[in-house]
Amino acid sequence: MGIQSESTLKARIWAVLVALLLIPSALLAQERKVDPTWLHRYVPQLSELRTNLASETCHYKAIFGEGDAESQILQSFSRFAQVTLDAGGKCQSTLYDRQEEIYFVLQGQGVLEYGDQTYPLRANDFTYLPPGIKHSVANSSNESLRVLVMGVKIPQSISISTPLPQPKIVNLADVKEQTVQGHPSSVLYKLLAGPRQANVDAIDDAYVIKSFFWMDFAPGGTNFPHHHQTAEEIYLVLDGQGDMVAGGGMDGIEGRHAAKAGDAYYFRSNCTVGFYNQDTPGAKAHILGVRSPIPFAKGDD
């Protein structure tokens, strides 16, 4: 009995020593966080941040990119944010040497300051802002003004031209709906902005941005889950509700997530992305999307 007790005690001591040796490696493994393949934010719940764009009357919410806790995951996008301007408010003027931006007016009316000139803005207006031009936005009304701000980095390998003397400002209502090859007819697109060498978008002036678009989903409509091997993409649900597809794809299983107005999703390259609208009479859903190639990616999709 004494021999057995001593052997048992030695075995237990050895087991404890092995466990103690394993603790440091386990802690190290826990310290390394795996980058997610997609991100989700609910815009109404985001906090305001102070950035180079914000002011006392211009309130900045980082959705993705600059100011967001996981901004390092984005490769091409510099920011995807919302600014809300008080009545008579104004954002700080900015100028980027190697970034291009798109502004989309979600609510209200105001003015775009472009260089030394000003231009009126109203709800559902959008405009492209090239690098090398000082710009800002101000609220010219007694109501709040909300603007979606999208920024994309321009690689050093791309030559930049002199900015146009005047911005192109287009309203969503003036862009025709259409189907897009490879997607079902249950979703109609408005192609808002894209590359300068293209001739399919309302504004074709971008250096890097592949596509800025609006989607109109019929009841039960879908754009079919898909992925982009050389691009990252962002969706913002403007109204309606349904199932957002983010990730998954293993053995044909989709990663479905209930989505509603105010939900925003970022998708890394090669991440499964899609949307299913509610299949009930009269159910409509509208989503703004923007896609940009990842830096140094070869090929196109």
Secondary structure per residue as TSV (DSSP state, phi and psi in degrees):
chain	resnum	aa	ss	phi	psi
A	1	M	-	360.0	-39.5
A	2	G	H	-64.0	-40.9
A	3	I	H	-64.8	-43.0
A	4	Q	H	-63.8	-39.5
A	5	S	H	-66.0	-40.5
A	6	E	H	-66.1	-40.6
A	7	S	H	-64.7	-41.3
A	8	T	H	-64.0	-41.2
A	9	L	H	-64.3	-42.7
A	10	K	H	-63.2	-38.9
A	11	A	H	-64.5	-40.1
A	12	R	H	-68.1	-40.7
A	13	I	H	-62.3	-43.7
A	14	W	H	-61.8	-41.3
A	15	A	H	-63.6	-40.1
A	16	V	H	-65.4	-42.2
A	17	L	H	-62.2	-42.6
A	18	V	H	-62.5	-42.9
A	19	A	H	-62.5	-41.1
A	20	L	H	-65.1	-36.8
A	21	L	H	-66.5	-30.1
A	22	L	H	-80.8	-18.9
A	23	I	H	-61.3	-47.8
A	24	P	H	-58.3	-43.5
A	25	S	H	-66.0	-35.5
A	26	A	H	-66.3	-39.3
A	27	L	H	-66.4	-38.6
A	28	L	H	-62.9	-39.9
A	29	A	H	-64.2	-34.7
A	30	Q	H	-73.0	-25.9
A	31	E	H	-73.2	-24.9
A	32	R	S	-89.6	113.5
A	33	K	-	-91.3	132.1
A	34	V	-	-78.8	129.9
A	35	D	-	-64.6	131.5
A	36	P	-	-71.5	155.2
A	37	T	S	-85.0	-14.0
A	38	W	E	-152.6	158.2
A	39	L	E	-127.9	149.5
A	40	H	E	-128.3	137.1
A	41	R	E	-136.6	143.2
A	42	Y	E	-106.9	107.5
A	43	V	G	-56.6	-44.9
A	44	P	G	-58.7	-21.7
A	45	Q	G	-95.8	-1.7
A	46	L	-	-76.2	147.9
A	47	S	-	-88.0	156.2
A	48	E	E	-79.9	148.0
A	49	L	E	-129.6	155.8
A	50	R	-	-93.2	120.4
A	51	T	-	-133.6	-177.5
A	52	N	S	-67.5	-14.0
A	53	L	S	-93.2	-30.2
A	54	A	-	-74.1	157.4
A	55	S	-	-148.0	-173.5
A	56	E	S	-65.7	-23.1
A	57	T	S	-116.1	2.8
A	58	C	E	-124.7	110.1
A	59	H	E	-103.5	121.4
A	60	Y	E	-102.6	128.5
A	61	K	E	-117.2	117.9
A	62	A	E	-80.5	114.3
A	63	I	E	-86.8	-54.4
A	64	F	E	-140.2	155.1
A	65	G	E	85.5	-142.1
A	66	E	T	-49.5	121.4
A	67	G	T	95.7	-15.9
A	68	D	S	-86.5	149.3
A	69	A	T	-64.9	-24.0
A	70	E	T	-116.6	37.1
A	71	S	G	-63.6	-24.7
A	72	Q	G	-67.9	-15.6
A	73	I	G	-73.6	-32.8
A	74	L	-	-69.3	136.8
A	75	Q	S	-105.5	-41.3
A	76	S	S	-102.8	-42.4
A	77	F	E	-70.2	136.0
A	78	S	E	-93.7	-33.6
A	79	R	E	-160.4	150.3
A	80	F	E	-140.3	104.9
A	81	A	E	-142.4	168.7
A	82	Q	E	-124.4	132.2
A	83	V	E	-113.9	137.9
A	84	T	E	-119.3	122.6
A	85	L	E	-105.5	132.2
A	86	D	-	-65.8	164.6
A	87	A	T	-54.6	125.8
A	88	G	T	73.9	7.9
A	89	G	-	-80.2	169.5
A	90	K	B	-150.2	139.4
A	91	C	-	-85.4	161.2
A	92	Q	-	-66.4	143.7
A	93	S	-	-72.2	142.6
A	94	T	B	-133.4	157.8
A	95	L	-	-149.1	127.0
A	96	Y	-	-119.9	131.2
A	97	D	S	-76.3	-34.4
A	98	R	S	-136.7	46.9
A	99	Q	E	-139.8	146.1
A	100	E	E	-118.8	151.5
A	101	E	E	-134.3	157.9
A	102	I	E	-127.3	131.3
A	103	Y	E	-108.0	136.7
A	104	F	E	-130.6	124.1
A	105	V	E	-82.2	112.3
A	106	L	E	-82.0	-33.2
A	107	Q	E	-159.3	141.1
A	108	G	S	91.5	-165.9
A	109	Q	-	-144.6	152.7
A	110	G	E	-166.4	-153.7
A	111	V	E	-135.6	144.1
A	112	L	E	-97.1	125.4
A	113	E	E	-95.5	116.2
A	114	Y	E	-127.2	105.5
A	115	G	T	64.6	-126.0
A	116	D	T	-99.2	5.9
A	117	Q	E	-113.4	160.9
A	118	T	E	-123.9	147.5
A	119	Y	E	-137.8	138.0
A	120	P	E	-70.2	147.0
A	121	L	E	-128.8	144.2
A	122	R	-	-136.4	172.1
A	123	A	T	-54.6	135.3
A	124	N	T	74.5	9.8
A	125	D	E	-76.7	146.6
A	126	F	E	-139.5	153.1
A	127	T	E	-148.9	153.4
A	128	Y	E	-102.8	132.8
A	129	L	E	-118.2	109.2
A	130	P	-	-77.1	166.4
A	131	P	T	-68.6	154.4
A	132	G	T	87.0	7.2
A	133	I	-	-125.3	129.7
A	134	K	-	-73.0	135.4
A	135	H	E	-152.2	161.7
A	136	S	E	-163.3	177.0
A	137	V	E	-136.2	143.3
A	138	A	E	-134.4	156.2
A	139	N	E	-99.5	117.1
A	140	S	-	-99.3	11.2
A	141	S	S	-121.8	-179.8
A	142	N	S	-95.4	3.6
A	143	E	S	-110.4	163.0
A	144	S	-	-69.9	152.8
A	145	L	E	-123.3	126.7
A	146	R	E	-117.2	130.2
A	147	V	E	-131.6	134.0
A	148	L	E	-88.8	127.9
A	149	V	E	-116.2	121.7
A	150	M	E	-120.4	129.9
A	151	G	E	-126.9	141.8
A	152	V	E	-132.9	137.2
A	153	K	E	-79.2	141.5
A	154	I	-	-105.7	118.6
A	155	P	-	-60.4	153.9
A	156	Q	T	-62.8	-23.5
A	157	S	T	-71.8	-13.3
A	158	I	S	-95.6	128.2
A	159	S	-	-77.6	139.4
A	160	I	-	-110.7	134.5
A	161	S	-	-94.3	171.1
A	162	T	-	-65.3	133.8
A	163	P	-	-59.4	148.7
A	164	L	-	-62.3	146.4
A	165	P	S	-67.2	-24.3
A	166	Q	S	-133.1	144.6
A	167	P	-	-79.7	155.2
A	168	K	-	-94.2	121.3
A	169	I	E	-118.8	122.7
A	170	V	E	-126.2	146.7
A	171	N	E	-100.4	143.0
A	172	L	G	-54.7	-36.6
A	173	A	G	-65.0	-20.5
A	174	D	G	-92.3	2.9
A	175	V	S	-103.0	131.8
A	176	K	-	-77.9	139.5
A	177	E	-	-76.3	149.3
A	178	Q	B	-157.9	161.2
A	179	T	-	-84.3	160.3
A	180	V	-	-124.2	133.8
A	181	Q	T	-55.9	134.8
A	182	G	T	93.2	-8.2
A	183	H	S	-120.8	149.0
A	184	P	-	-68.5	162.4
A	185	S	T	-75.1	-3.4
A	186	S	T	-77.6	-2.5
A	187	V	E	-131.4	129.7
A	188	L	E	-108.5	144.9
A	189	Y	E	-113.9	149.3
A	190	K	E	-119.3	117.3
A	191	L	E	-87.9	107.3
A	192	L	E	-92.8	-45.5
A	193	A	E	-151.9	148.3
A	194	G	E	-163.9	-164.6
A	195	P	E	-65.5	150.5
A	196	R	T	-67.7	-23.1
A	197	Q	T	-84.7	-3.5
A	198	A	-	-91.6	173.6
A	199	N	-	-146.9	43.4
A	200	V	S	-124.9	-13.6
A	201	D	S	-103.8	161.6
A	202	A	S	-62.4	-35.1
A	203	I	E	-128.4	113.3
A	204	D	E	-112.0	74.4
A	205	D	E	-129.5	-1.7
A	206	A	E	-75.6	145.5
A	207	Y	S	-83.0	-41.6
A	208	V	S	-119.4	-43.2
A	209	I	-	-52.2	124.7
A	210	K	-	-79.6	-43.8
A	211	S	E	-164.1	133.5
A	212	F	E	-118.7	122.5
A	213	F	E	-146.7	163.1
A	214	W	E	-122.3	134.9
A	215	M	E	-117.3	133.9
A	216	D	E	-117.1	108.1
A	217	F	E	-95.3	127.6
A	218	A	-	-73.9	164.6
A	219	P	T	-54.2	127.7
A	220	G	T	75.7	5.6
A	221	G	-	-75.8	158.2
A	222	T	B	-152.1	154.3
A	223	N	-	-101.0	13.1
A	224	F	-	61.3	128.4
A	225	P	-	-57.8	135.7
A	226	H	B	-154.6	-176.5
A	227	H	-	-149.1	160.8
A	228	H	-	-121.7	116.0
A	229	Q	T	-71.6	-26.4
A	230	T	T	-122.9	21.8
A	231	A	E	-145.8	154.8
A	232	E	E	-111.2	155.7
A	233	E	E	-142.4	152.0
A	234	I	E	-132.0	136.0
A	235	Y	E	-118.1	140.8
A	236	L	E	-128.0	119.5
A	237	V	E	-78.0	117.5
A	238	L	E	-84.9	-42.6
A	239	D	E	-158.5	166.3
A	240	G	-	85.1	-176.4
A	241	Q	E	-155.5	157.0
A	242	G	E	-179.0	-150.8
A	243	D	E	-114.2	119.7
A	244	M	E	-86.1	135.3
A	245	V	E	-98.6	118.3
A	246	A	E	-138.2	114.2
A	247	G	E	78.0	-162.4
A	248	G	E	78.2	-147.3
A	249	G	-	96.7	-17.8
A	250	M	G	-66.1	124.1
A	251	D	G	55.0	29.5
A	252	G	G	79.6	10.2
A	253	I	-	-91.6	124.7
A	254	E	E	-87.5	147.2
A	255	G	E	-90.3	95.8
A	256	R	E	-95.6	138.9
A	257	H	E	-138.8	129.3
A	258	A	E	-60.0	130.4
A	259	A	E	-132.0	147.5
A	260	K	E	-142.8	177.2
A	261	A	T	-55.8	132.9
A	262	G	T	98.9	-12.7
A	263	D	E	-79.8	134.3
A	264	A	E	-125.5	140.2
A	265	Y	E	-129.7	134.9
A	266	Y	E	-108.8	135.4
A	267	F	E	-121.9	121.9
A	268	R	-	-69.9	165.1
A	269	S	T	-58.1	140.3
A	270	N	T	72.4	8.6
A	271	C	-	-85.1	138.4
A	272	T	-	-66.7	132.6
A	273	V	E	-138.9	143.4
A	274	G	E	176.8	177.5
A	275	F	E	-150.7	140.9
A	276	Y	E	-120.5	119.6
A	277	N	E	-78.4	159.3
A	278	Q	-	-59.8	139.7
A	279	D	-	-99.1	62.6
A	280	T	S	-129.3	151.8
A	281	P	T	-55.8	130.4
A	282	G	T	81.1	-3.5
A	283	A	-	-70.8	122.7
A	284	K	-	-122.6	153.0
A	285	A	E	-146.5	141.4
A	286	H	E	-130.6	135.1
A	287	I	E	-133.0	136.0
A	288	L	E	-94.6	135.0
A	289	G	E	-132.3	151.1
A	290	V	E	-142.7	136.6
A	291	R	E	-129.3	139.6
A	292	S	E	-141.3	137.2
A	293	P	E	-63.3	145.6
A	294	I	-	-77.7	148.1
A	295	P	T	-58.7	139.8
A	296	F	T	66.1	10.7
A	297	A	-	-74.9	137.1
A	298	K	-	-99.0	148.3
A	299	G	S	87.7	-176.1
A	300	D	-	-153.2	152.5
A	301	D	-	-143.2	360.0
